[in-house]
């Protein structure tokens, strides 16, 4: 007894040391190294949070959100820190450290409910702070995008599992409180976008259904579905959890419709409602599976084409070992006799989440490898469950201990390559930023990836309006992760600048606009043109300006009306070097959601069609046809009139 107690204390001490060391390393990286890797996606979060802190609000109707209105987000932690700190790097560092702690707390709460010993919980928690690859380090720990996702996953899973059990062990008030919390969080998850549904709600529904389907007690009911047997089944735990998951799913869908139908009228954000199923003749299924496998291995730290006997080669071996050991763990967990329903549910939940996400990525046209990060994090509780349930000490040491050792090896090698070896790097925009600050140039224009990052690097002193194109003699706003106020007339008085990357300079110098500004700064990466005021740039902005279109013509489309543009240039997307891809641009002021659209026509034949939403539209088409004799039809099938600002050359 005393010997076991001593072992537990040693394991807790070792695990605590590892966790503290990783928290220190992550904070050191965020304060000293992250600045050199900062990008506009990461910076946009802090820009919004700083503004919300000033306004004492949780949401901003004047902000262009991305694909969802993220309610339970990093802003809940980092926005209040702007009341304390003026340095944005400090806010990111302290805020992220707090987010890491909240994630660990939600994980430990889940495992405590599952009755996993503290030493096993702490040991496996180290994997939640382990950077498996550069993208994992950047997205998970520097940007902290998915920390709230993982935290909410563990917390929501705990609430779900507690609802049914409290019916037997606690009073009604406690049960009702937990149920209310579960339903409230379900609504919020739905309002936050479809990704929470894919990562949490659907896997819970699938898991509860699988545990009903493969439960031995249900075999008799499947053979003899009598009223008596069905009534008996309603009292069984798997049935109650399945019904609870159905209720949660229904409430989550309700939250999603609230977001799509109501919140979308107040806040500016895109949605996944226009996602389409892939055309497998263009991207074969075998290719899809191959890409997913490659991306998953890369996300976990696997590097292709490296020498076997090198640090990266060692990391590859550790990645493969980690995968093998996790597969063995899941096999042993699912074959464990007398495993509690809650523990089995937690293990199967990850499998369901992985399968649903993979199917979504294969079938739909929206996918990026980083979407797997919160899914893979859900596998960590299974490691703790294995440590708790494995009776063979040798297996526990080699399989459970091997998992943690492999994860630590991967993490430390990633630290060496992407943190320690990069500690003296500086952001390649530091020099141009110094010029802007020295010359009191606090407002300007740049393409997205060079815009928001300047604002964070300058602690909010330099504001940048994002533009999507600087083409011929016009500029198009990029309405994504930025403020709408930047697009308003008279927002800024005095000198303004246009910042250009090296790849953008040649195109800009061929425009008349370049002749109205002064080439004020140039280095190996960036060029700055300065203008005495905003008018030369503003007069060329493609969009809605005081009710007028500065490019093309504003046109009112009555209900059930259409207009066909003949001979309009349909731009070729040379950026992707895809000769079959072309695009059109419009700005629409309409309430006719999903009832307005554009058709690409060749005579009477419709080659392609897409919906138009309110605001800026950049619509891509893949066409095999030659572009001669092509026209496009803008139509309004809604009950209200709409204004269309055609941003294409006529």
C-alpha positions as CSV (number, residue, x, y, z in Angstrom):
1,X,0.0,0.0,0.0
2,X,2.7,2.5,1.0
3,X,4.8,1.4,-1.9
4,X,2.0,2.0,-4.4
5,X,1.3,5.4,-2.7
6,X,4.9,6.3,-3.2
7,X,4.8,5.4,-6.8
8,X,1.7,7.5,-7.3
9,X,3.4,10.5,-5.8
10,X,6.5,10.0,-8.0
11,X,4.4,9.8,-11.1
12,X,2.4,12.9,-10.1
13,X,5.6,14.8,-9.5
14,X,7.1,13.7,-12.8
15,X,3.9,14.5,-14.7
16,X,3.6,17.9,-12.9
17,X,7.2,18.7,-13.9
18,X,6.6,17.9,-17.5
19,X,3.4,20.0,-17.7
20,X,5.0,23.0,-16.0
21,X,8.1,22.7,-18.3
22,X,5.8,22.6,-21.4
23,X,3.8,25.5,-20.2
24,X,7.0,27.5,-19.7
25,X,8.3,26.5,-23.2
26,X,5.1,27.4,-24.9
27,X,5.0,30.8,-23.1
28,X,8.7,31.4,-24.0
29,X,7.9,30.6,-27.6
30,X,4.9,32.9,-27.7
31,X,6.8,35.8,-26.2
32,X,10.2,35.5,-28.0
33,X,9.7,33.5,-31.1
34,X,6.1,33.7,-32.3
35,X,6.5,37.3,-33.4
36,X,8.8,36.1,-36.3
37,X,6.1,33.7,-37.5
38,X,3.1,36.0,-37.0
39,X,0.6,36.2,-39.8
40,X,-2.6,38.1,-40.5
41,X,-4.9,35.2,-39.5
42,X,-3.3,35.1,-36.1
43,X,-3.2,38.9,-35.8
44,X,-6.9,39.4,-36.7
45,X,-8.0,37.6,-33.5
46,X,-6.1,40.1,-31.4
47,X,-7.3,43.1,-33.4
48,X,-10.9,42.1,-32.8
49,X,-10.3,41.3,-29.1
50,X,-8.6,44.7,-28.5
51,X,-11.6,46.5,-30.1
52,X,-14.1,44.4,-28.1
53,X,-12.1,45.3,-24.9
54,X,-12.4,49.0,-25.7
55,X,-16.1,48.7,-26.4
56,X,-16.8,46.3,-23.5
57,X,-18.7,44.0,-25.8
58,X,-18.5,40.3,-26.9
59,X,-19.4,40.8,-30.5
60,X,-18.8,43.5,-33.1
61,X,-21.3,44.2,-35.8
62,X,-18.7,46.3,-37.7
63,X,-16.3,43.3,-38.1
64,X,-16.1,41.0,-41.1
65,X,-15.9,37.6,-39.4
66,X,-14.7,34.5,-41.3
67,X,-16.8,31.4,-41.7
68,X,-18.6,31.5,-38.4
69,X,-19.5,33.8,-35.5
70,X,-17.3,32.2,-32.9
71,X,-19.0,32.8,-29.5
72,X,-16.9,30.6,-27.2
73,X,-13.6,31.8,-28.4
74,X,-10.2,33.1,-27.3
75,X,-11.8,36.6,-26.9
76,X,-13.4,35.5,-23.6
77,X,-9.8,35.2,-22.1
78,X,-7.7,37.6,-24.1
79,X,-10.0,40.6,-24.6
80,X,-10.1,41.4,-20.8
81,X,-6.3,41.3,-20.7
82,X,-6.1,44.5,-22.9
83,X,-7.5,46.3,-19.8
84,X,-4.2,45.3,-18.0
85,X,-1.5,45.1,-20.7
86,X,-0.8,47.5,-23.6
87,X,1.8,45.3,-25.2
88,X,0.0,42.9,-27.6
89,X,2.8,40.2,-27.4
90,X,2.2,40.1,-23.6
91,X,-1.6,39.8,-24.2
92,X,-1.0,36.9,-26.6
93,X,1.5,35.2,-24.2
94,X,-0.5,35.5,-21.0
95,X,-3.8,34.9,-22.7
96,X,-2.6,31.7,-24.4
97,X,-1.1,30.4,-21.1
98,X,-4.5,30.9,-19.5
99,X,-6.2,29.1,-22.4
100,X,-3.8,26.2,-22.0
101,X,-4.7,26.0,-18.3
102,X,-8.4,26.0,-19.0
103,X,-7.9,23.2,-21.5
104,X,-6.0,21.1,-19.0
105,X,-8.6,21.7,-16.3
106,X,-11.5,20.6,-18.6
107,X,-9.4,17.5,-19.5
108,X,-8.8,16.7,-15.8
109,X,-12.4,17.2,-14.9
110,X,-13.5,14.7,-17.6
111,X,-11.0,12.1,-16.4
112,X,-12.0,12.7,-12.8
113,X,-15.6,11.9,-13.7
114,X,-14.4,8.8,-15.5
115,X,-12.6,7.8,-12.3
116,X,-9.1,7.8,-13.8
117,X,-6.3,8.2,-11.2
118,X,-4.7,11.6,-11.0
119,X,-1.2,10.3,-12.0
120,X,-2.5,8.8,-15.2
121,X,-4.5,11.9,-16.0
122,X,-1.5,14.2,-15.5
123,X,0.9,12.0,-17.5
124,X,-1.4,11.9,-20.5
125,X,-2.2,15.6,-20.2
126,X,1.3,16.3,-21.4
127,X,0.3,15.2,-24.9
128,X,-2.2,18.1,-25.0
129,X,0.7,20.5,-24.7
130,X,3.0,18.7,-27.1
131,X,3.6,20.3,-30.6
132,X,3.7,17.5,-33.0
133,X,4.6,19.6,-36.1
134,X,5.2,23.1,-37.1
135,X,1.6,23.6,-38.2
136,X,0.4,22.1,-34.9
137,X,2.7,24.5,-33.0
138,X,1.5,27.5,-35.1
139,X,-2.2,26.8,-35.1
140,X,-2.7,25.2,-31.7
141,X,-0.3,27.0,-29.4
142,X,0.7,30.3,-31.1
143,X,-2.6,31.2,-32.7
144,X,-4.6,29.2,-30.1
145,X,-7.4,28.8,-32.6
146,X,-8.3,25.3,-31.5
147,X,-7.7,25.5,-27.8
148,X,-11.3,26.6,-27.2
149,X,-12.5,23.7,-29.4
150,X,-10.6,21.1,-27.4
151,X,-11.6,22.7,-24.1
152,X,-15.3,22.7,-25.0
153,X,-15.1,19.2,-26.4
154,X,-13.9,17.8,-23.0
155,X,-16.3,20.0,-21.0
156,X,-19.3,19.2,-23.2
157,X,-18.5,15.4,-23.1
158,X,-18.4,15.6,-19.3
159,X,-21.8,17.4,-19.1
160,X,-23.3,14.8,-21.5
161,X,-22.1,11.9,-19.5
162,X,-23.2,13.4,-16.2
163,X,-26.8,14.1,-17.2
164,X,-28.0,10.5,-17.1
165,X,-25.9,9.4,-14.1
166,X,-27.1,12.2,-11.9
167,X,-30.6,10.8,-12.2
168,X,-29.6,8.0,-9.9
169,X,-27.0,9.6,-7.6
170,X,-28.1,13.2,-7.1
171,X,-31.2,15.3,-6.4
172,X,-33.5,16.6,-9.1
173,X,-32.2,20.2,-8.8
174,X,-28.7,19.1,-9.6
175,X,-29.8,17.0,-12.5
176,X,-31.9,19.8,-13.9
177,X,-29.0,22.2,-13.6
178,X,-26.7,19.9,-15.5
179,X,-29.3,19.2,-18.1
180,X,-29.9,23.0,-18.5
181,X,-26.2,23.6,-18.9
182,X,-26.0,20.8,-21.5
183,X,-28.9,22.2,-23.6
184,X,-27.6,25.8,-23.3
185,X,-24.2,24.8,-24.4
186,X,-25.7,22.8,-27.3
187,X,-27.5,26.0,-28.5
188,X,-24.3,28.0,-28.3
189,X,-22.4,25.3,-30.2
190,X,-24.9,25.5,-33.0
191,X,-24.8,29.3,-33.1
192,X,-21.0,29.1,-33.3
193,X,-21.0,27.3,-36.6
194,X,-21.1,23.9,-38.2
195,X,-17.6,22.8,-37.2
196,X,-18.7,22.3,-33.5
197,X,-21.5,20.1,-34.9
198,X,-19.1,18.0,-36.9
199,X,-16.5,17.8,-34.1
200,X,-18.7,17.3,-31.1
201,X,-22.4,16.8,-31.6
202,X,-22.5,14.4,-34.6
203,X,-19.8,12.2,-33.0
204,X,-21.8,12.0,-29.8
205,X,-24.9,11.0,-31.7
206,X,-23.0,8.4,-33.7
207,X,-21.2,7.0,-30.6
208,X,-24.5,6.6,-28.7
209,X,-26.1,5.0,-31.7
210,X,-23.2,2.5,-32.1
211,X,-23.2,1.6,-28.4
212,X,-26.9,0.8,-28.7
213,X,-26.5,-1.1,-31.9
214,X,-23.7,-3.4,-30.6
215,X,-25.0,-3.9,-27.1
216,X,-25.8,-7.5,-26.4
217,X,-29.0,-6.6,-24.5
218,X,-30.5,-5.3,-27.7
219,X,-30.1,-8.4,-29.7
220,X,-33.4,-9.9,-28.4
221,X,-35.2,-6.6,-29.1
222,X,-33.9,-6.6,-32.7
223,X,-35.3,-10.1,-33.1
224,X,-38.5,-9.5,-31.2
225,X,-39.4,-5.8,-31.2
226,X,-42.5,-6.3,-29.0
227,X,-44.0,-3.4,-27.0
228,X,-42.8,-5.0,-23.7
229,X,-39.2,-5.3,-24.9
230,X,-39.2,-1.8,-26.3
231,X,-40.6,-0.4,-23.0
232,X,-37.8,-2.3,-21.1
233,X,-35.2,-0.9,-23.5
234,X,-36.2,2.7,-22.7
235,X,-34.9,2.2,-19.2
236,X,-31.4,1.0,-20.2
237,X,-28.5,3.4,-20.0
238,X,-27.4,3.2,-23.7
239,X,-31.0,4.1,-24.7
240,X,-31.2,7.0,-22.4
241,X,-27.8,8.4,-23.7
242,X,-29.0,7.9,-27.3
243,X,-32.2,9.9,-26.6
244,X,-30.1,12.5,-24.8
245,X,-27.8,12.8,-27.8
246,X,-30.8,13.2,-30.1
247,X,-32.1,16.0,-28.0
248,X,-28.7,17.7,-27.9
249,X,-28.4,17.4,-31.7
250,X,-31.9,18.9,-32.2
251,X,-31.0,21.8,-30.0
252,X,-27.7,22.3,-31.7
253,X,-29.4,22.5,-35.1
254,X,-31.8,25.0,-33.6
255,X,-28.8,27.1,-32.6
256,X,-27.4,26.8,-36.1
257,X,-30.6,28.1,-37.6
258,X,-30.6,31.0,-35.2
259,X,-27.1,31.9,-36.4
260,X,-28.0,31.5,-40.1
261,X,-31.4,33.3,-40.1
262,X,-31.1,35.9,-37.3
263,X,-27.4,36.6,-36.4
264,X,-26.4,36.7,-40.0
265,X,-28.6,39.8,-40.4
266,X,-26.7,41.6,-37.6
267,X,-23.2,40.3,-38.0
268,X,-21.0,39.9,-41.1
269,X,-19.8,36.3,-41.5
270,X,-19.7,33.6,-44.2
271,X,-21.2,30.2,-43.8
272,X,-20.7,26.7,-45.0
273,X,-24.2,26.6,-46.6
274,X,-22.7,26.8,-50.1
275,X,-20.4,23.8,-49.7
276,X,-20.8,21.2,-52.4
277,X,-20.0,17.5,-52.8
278,X,-16.8,16.9,-54.7
279,X,-16.8,15.6,-58.3
280,X,-14.9,12.4,-58.1
281,X,-14.1,12.4,-61.8
282,X,-11.9,15.5,-61.0
283,X,-10.4,14.2,-57.8
284,X,-10.6,10.3,-57.6
285,X,-11.4,8.7,-54.2
286,X,-8.0,7.0,-54.1
287,X,-6.3,10.3,-54.5
288,X,-8.4,11.7,-51.6
289,X,-7.4,8.9,-49.3
290,X,-3.8,9.3,-50.2
291,X,-3.9,13.0,-49.5
292,X,-5.6,12.5,-46.1
293,X,-3.0,9.9,-45.1
294,X,-0.2,12.2,-46.2
295,X,-1.7,15.2,-44.4
296,X,-2.3,13.3,-41.2
297,X,1.2,12.0,-41.0
298,X,2.5,15.5,-41.8
299,X,0.3,17.0,-39.0
300,X,1.8,14.5,-36.5
301,X,5.4,15.5,-37.5
302,X,6.2,13.1,-40.3
303,X,8.7,14.5,-42.9
304,X,9.1,13.0,-46.4
305,X,12.4,12.5,-48.1
306,X,14.6,12.9,-45.0
307,X,17.5,10.7,-44.1
308,X,16.8,7.7,-41.8
309,X,19.7,8.5,-39.4
310,X,18.8,12.2,-38.8
311,X,16.8,14.1,-36.2
312,X,13.9,14.3,-38.7
313,X,14.3,10.5,-39.4
314,X,14.1,9.8,-35.6
315,X,11.0,12.0,-35.5
316,X,9.4,9.9,-38.3
317,X,10.1,6.7,-36.4
318,X,8.5,8.2,-33.3
319,X,5.4,9.3,-35.3
320,X,4.9,5.8,-36.7
321,X,5.5,4.2,-33.3
322,X,2.9,6.6,-31.7
323,X,0.3,5.7,-34.3
324,X,0.9,1.9,-33.8
325,X,0.7,2.2,-30.0
326,X,-2.5,4.2,-30.2
327,X,-4.1,1.6,-32.4
328,X,-3.1,-1.1,-30.0
329,X,-4.5,0.9,-27.1
330,X,-7.9,1.3,-28.8
331,X,-8.0,-2.4,-29.6
332,X,-7.3,-3.3,-26.0
333,X,-9.7,-0.7,-24.6
334,X,-12.6,-1.9,-26.7
335,X,-11.9,-5.5,-25.7
336,X,-11.7,-4.8,-22.0
337,X,-14.2,-6.7,-20.0
338,X,-16.5,-4.8,-17.6
339,X,-15.3,-1.5,-18.9
340,X,-17.8,1.2,-17.8
341,X,-20.1,2.7,-20.3
342,X,-18.7,6.2,-19.8
343,X,-15.1,5.1,-20.5
344,X,-16.1,3.1,-23.6
345,X,-18.2,6.1,-24.8
346,X,-15.2,8.4,-24.5
347,X,-13.0,6.0,-26.5
348,X,-15.6,5.4,-29.2
349,X,-16.3,9.1,-29.4
350,X,-12.8,9.8,-30.9
351,X,-13.3,7.0,-33.5
352,X,-16.7,8.5,-34.4
353,X,-15.2,12.0,-34.6
354,X,-12.4,10.8,-36.8
355,X,-14.6,8.9,-39.2
356,X,-17.1,11.8,-39.5
357,X,-14.4,14.4,-40.1
358,X,-12.6,12.1,-42.7
359,X,-15.9,11.5,-44.5
360,X,-16.6,15.2,-44.6
361,X,-13.2,16.0,-45.9
362,X,-13.4,13.4,-48.6
363,X,-16.9,14.2,-49.8
364,X,-17.1,18.0,-49.5
365,X,-15.1,20.7,-51.2
366,X,-13.8,22.4,-48.0
367,X,-10.8,20.8,-46.4
368,X,-7.5,21.8,-44.9
369,X,-5.3,19.5,-42.8
370,X,-5.4,21.6,-39.7
371,X,-9.1,20.8,-39.2
372,X,-7.9,17.4,-37.9
373,X,-6.1,19.0,-34.9
374,X,-9.1,19.2,-32.5
375,X,-10.2,15.7,-33.7
376,X,-6.8,14.2,-32.9
377,X,-6.7,15.9,-29.5
378,X,-9.9,13.9,-28.6
379,X,-7.8,10.7,-28.7
380,X,-5.8,11.7,-25.6
381,X,-8.4,10.6,-23.0
382,X,-8.2,7.1,-24.4
383,X,-4.5,6.9,-23.4
384,X,-5.5,7.8,-19.8
385,X,-8.3,5.2,-19.8
386,X,-5.8,2.6,-21.0
387,X,-3.4,3.4,-18.2
388,X,-6.2,3.0,-15.7
389,X,-7.7,-0.2,-17.1
390,X,-4.6,-2.2,-18.2
391,X,-4.0,-4.9,-15.7
392,X,-0.7,-6.2,-17.3
393,X,2.0,-4.0,-15.9
394,X,4.4,-4.7,-18.7
395,X,1.9,-3.8,-21.3
396,X,1.1,-0.6,-19.5
397,X,4.8,0.3,-19.4
398,X,5.5,-0.5,-23.1
399,X,2.3,0.6,-24.7
400,X,1.1,3.4,-22.4
401,X,4.6,4.6,-21.5
402,X,5.7,4.2,-25.1
403,X,2.9,6.5,-26.3
404,X,4.0,9.3,-23.9
405,X,7.7,8.8,-24.7
406,X,7.1,9.0,-28.5
407,X,5.0,12.1,-28.1
408,X,7.7,13.8,-26.0
409,X,10.4,12.9,-28.5
410,X,8.3,14.4,-31.3
411,X,7.5,17.5,-29.3
412,X,11.1,18.1,-28.2
413,X,12.4,17.7,-31.8
414,X,9.8,20.1,-33.0
415,X,10.9,22.5,-30.3
416,X,14.5,22.3,-31.5
417,X,13.7,22.9,-35.1
418,X,10.9,25.5,-34.9
419,X,11.5,27.2,-31.6
420,X,15.1,27.1,-30.4
421,X,16.7,27.2,-33.8
422,X,14.4,30.2,-34.8
423,X,14.8,32.3,-31.6
424,X,17.0,34.9,-33.3
425,X,14.7,35.3,-36.3
426,X,12.7,38.5,-36.8
427,X,9.6,39.1,-38.8
428,X,10.4,40.1,-42.3
429,X,8.1,43.1,-42.0
430,X,9.9,44.7,-39.0
431,X,12.0,47.1,-41.2
432,X,9.0,48.4,-43.3
433,X,7.0,48.7,-40.1
434,X,9.8,50.8,-38.5
435,X,9.6,53.1,-41.5
436,X,5.9,53.5,-41.2
437,X,6.1,54.4,-37.5
438,X,9.0,56.7,-37.9
439,X,7.0,58.7,-40.6
440,X,3.7,58.7,-38.7
441,X,2.0,56.6,-41.4
442,X,-0.8,55.0,-39.4
443,X,-3.3,54.0,-42.0
444,X,-2.9,52.3,-45.4
445,X,-3.8,49.5,-47.7
446,X,-2.3,46.1,-48.3
447,X,-3.3,42.6,-49.3
448,X,-4.6,40.4,-46.5
449,X,-1.4,38.6,-45.6
450,X,0.5,41.8,-45.2
451,X,-2.2,43.8,-43.5
452,X,-3.4,42.7,-40.1
453,X,0.1,41.5,-39.1
454,X,1.3,45.0,-39.2
455,X,-1.3,46.1,-36.7
456,X,-0.3,43.5,-34.2
457,X,3.4,44.1,-34.7
458,X,2.8,47.8,-34.0
459,X,0.6,47.2,-31.0
460,X,-2.4,48.7,-32.9
461,X,-0.7,51.9,-34.0
462,X,-0.8,51.0,-37.7
463,X,-4.2,50.2,-39.2
464,X,-4.4,48.5,-42.6
465,X,-7.5,48.1,-44.8
466,X,-7.3,44.7,-46.6
467,X,-7.6,44.6,-50.4
468,X,-8.0,41.6,-52.5
469,X,-6.8,42.9,-55.9
470,X,-5.0,45.9,-57.3
471,X,-5.9,45.3,-60.9
472,X,-5.4,47.8,-63.7
473,X,-7.0,51.0,-62.3
474,X,-9.2,49.6,-59.5
475,X,-8.9,48.2,-56.0
476,X,-11.2,45.7,-54.4
477,X,-11.7,45.5,-50.7
478,X,-11.1,42.2,-49.0
479,X,-14.0,41.8,-46.6
480,X,-12.5,39.1,-44.3
481,X,-11.3,39.5,-40.8
482,X,-11.2,43.3,-40.9
483,X,-13.3,46.3,-39.9
484,X,-16.1,47.7,-42.1
485,X,-15.1,51.2,-40.9
486,X,-11.9,51.1,-43.0
487,X,-14.2,51.1,-46.1
488,X,-16.1,54.2,-45.0
489,X,-15.5,57.6,-46.6
490,X,-13.5,60.0,-44.4
491,X,-12.4,57.3,-41.9
492,X,-8.8,58.6,-42.1
493,X,-7.5,62.1,-42.8
494,X,-3.9,62.8,-43.8
495,X,-1.3,60.7,-45.5
496,X,-2.0,57.1,-46.4
497,X,0.2,54.3,-47.8
498,X,-0.1,51.3,-50.0
499,X,2.2,48.4,-49.0
500,X,3.2,46.0,-51.7
501,X,4.9,42.7,-51.6
502,X,7.6,42.0,-54.2
503,X,5.3,39.9,-56.2
504,X,2.6,42.7,-56.4
505,X,4.9,45.6,-57.3
506,X,5.1,45.1,-61.1
507,X,1.3,45.0,-61.5
508,X,0.9,48.1,-59.4
509,X,3.6,50.1,-61.2
510,X,1.6,49.6,-64.5
511,X,-1.4,51.5,-63.1
512,X,-2.2,55.2,-63.2
513,X,-2.6,55.1,-59.4
514,X,1.1,54.5,-59.0
515,X,1.9,57.8,-60.7
516,X,-0.2,59.7,-58.1
517,X,1.8,58.4,-55.2
518,X,5.4,58.6,-54.1
519,X,7.7,55.6,-53.9
520,X,8.8,56.3,-50.4
521,X,10.4,53.0,-49.2
522,X,11.7,49.8,-50.7
523,X,13.6,46.8,-49.4
524,X,14.1,43.3,-50.6
525,X,10.6,42.2,-49.7
526,X,8.3,45.2,-49.6
527,X,7.6,48.6,-51.2
528,X,5.6,51.5,-49.8
529,X,3.9,54.2,-51.9
530,X,2.7,57.2,-50.0
531,X,-0.2,59.5,-50.9
532,X,-1.0,62.9,-49.5
533,X,-4.6,61.9,-48.8
534,X,-7.0,59.0,-49.3
535,X,-8.8,60.3,-52.4
536,X,-6.7,58.8,-55.2
537,X,-7.1,55.3,-53.6
538,X,-10.6,55.7,-52.5
539,X,-11.9,56.9,-55.9
540,X,-10.7,53.6,-57.4
541,X,-12.2,51.3,-54.7
542,X,-14.6,48.7,-56.2
543,X,-17.6,48.7,-54.1
544,X,-20.4,50.7,-52.7
545,X,-19.5,54.3,-52.0
546,X,-22.1,56.8,-50.9
547,X,-24.7,54.8,-52.8
548,X,-22.6,54.8,-56.0
549,X,-20.5,52.2,-57.7
550,X,-17.0,53.4,-58.5
551,X,-16.5,50.6,-61.0
552,X,-19.1,49.3,-63.4
553,X,-22.6,50.5,-62.7
554,X,-25.0,50.3,-59.9
555,X,-28.2,48.6,-61.0
556,X,-31.5,48.0,-59.3
557,X,-33.0,44.5,-59.9
558,X,-36.7,44.3,-59.3
559,X,-38.1,41.0,-57.8
560,X,-38.1,38.1,-60.4
561,X,-35.8,40.1,-62.7
562,X,-32.5,39.4,-64.4
563,X,-29.9,41.2,-66.4
564,X,-27.4,39.6,-68.9
565,X,-23.9,41.1,-69.4
566,X,-22.6,40.5,-72.8
567,X,-18.9,40.5,-73.5
568,X,-17.8,41.2,-70.0
569,X,-14.3,40.0,-69.1
570,X,-14.4,37.0,-66.8
571,X,-11.1,37.0,-65.0
572,X,-8.8,34.1,-65.2
573,X,-7.4,33.0,-61.8
574,X,-3.6,33.0,-62.6
575,X,-2.7,32.7,-58.9
576,X,-3.7,29.1,-58.7
577,X,-2.3,28.4,-62.2
578,X,-5.5,26.6,-63.0
579,X,-6.4,27.5,-66.5
580,X,-9.9,26.2,-66.1
581,X,-10.8,28.5,-63.2
582,X,-12.3,31.9,-63.8
583,X,-14.1,34.3,-61.5
584,X,-16.6,37.1,-61.3
585,X,-17.0,39.9,-58.7
586,X,-20.1,41.7,-57.5
587,X,-21.2,43.7,-54.5
588,X,-24.9,43.1,-53.7
589,X,-27.1,44.9,-51.3
590,X,-29.9,42.4,-50.8
591,X,-32.0,40.6,-48.2
592,X,-33.0,37.9,-50.7
593,X,-30.7,35.3,-49.1
594,X,-30.0,32.3,-51.5
595,X,-32.5,33.7,-54.0
596,X,-30.1,35.8,-56.1
597,X,-27.4,34.4,-58.2
598,X,-25.3,34.4,-61.4
599,X,-25.3,32.1,-64.4
600,X,-22.5,31.7,-66.9
601,X,-24.0,31.3,-70.3
602,X,-23.0,30.4,-73.8
603,X,-26.1,31.4,-75.8
604,X,-29.0,29.6,-74.3
605,X,-26.8,27.0,-72.6
606,X,-26.1,27.5,-68.9
607,X,-22.5,26.4,-68.2
608,X,-22.3,27.1,-64.5
609,X,-24.4,28.7,-61.7
610,X,-23.8,30.1,-58.2
611,X,-25.7,31.9,-55.5
612,X,-25.0,35.5,-54.6
613,X,-24.9,36.5,-50.9
614,X,-25.1,40.0,-49.3
615,X,-21.9,41.9,-49.6
616,X,-18.8,41.2,-51.6
617,X,-18.9,38.1,-53.9
618,X,-15.9,36.5,-55.6
619,X,-17.4,33.6,-57.5
620,X,-15.2,31.0,-59.0
621,X,-16.2,28.8,-62.0
622,X,-14.4,25.9,-63.6
623,X,-15.1,26.0,-67.3
624,X,-13.6,23.9,-70.1
625,X,-15.3,26.1,-72.7
626,X,-13.3,28.7,-74.6
627,X,-14.1,32.1,-73.1
628,X,-15.3,33.6,-76.4
629,X,-19.0,34.4,-76.7
630,X,-19.5,33.9,-73.0
631,X,-22.0,36.1,-71.1
632,X,-23.2,36.1,-67.5
633,X,-26.7,36.6,-66.1
634,X,-27.3,38.2,-62.7
635,X,-30.8,37.3,-61.5
636,X,-33.0,38.1,-58.5
637,X,-35.7,35.5,-57.7
638,X,-36.5,37.0,-54.3
639,X,-39.5,39.0,-53.2
640,X,-37.5,42.2,-52.7
641,X,-35.5,44.5,-55.0
642,X,-31.7,44.5,-54.7
643,X,-28.9,46.7,-55.8
644,X,-26.0,45.1,-57.8
645,X,-22.7,46.7,-58.2
646,X,-20.9,44.9,-61.1
647,X,-17.2,44.9,-60.3
648,X,-16.2,43.3,-63.6
649,X,-14.7,45.1,-66.6
650,X,-17.4,46.0,-69.2
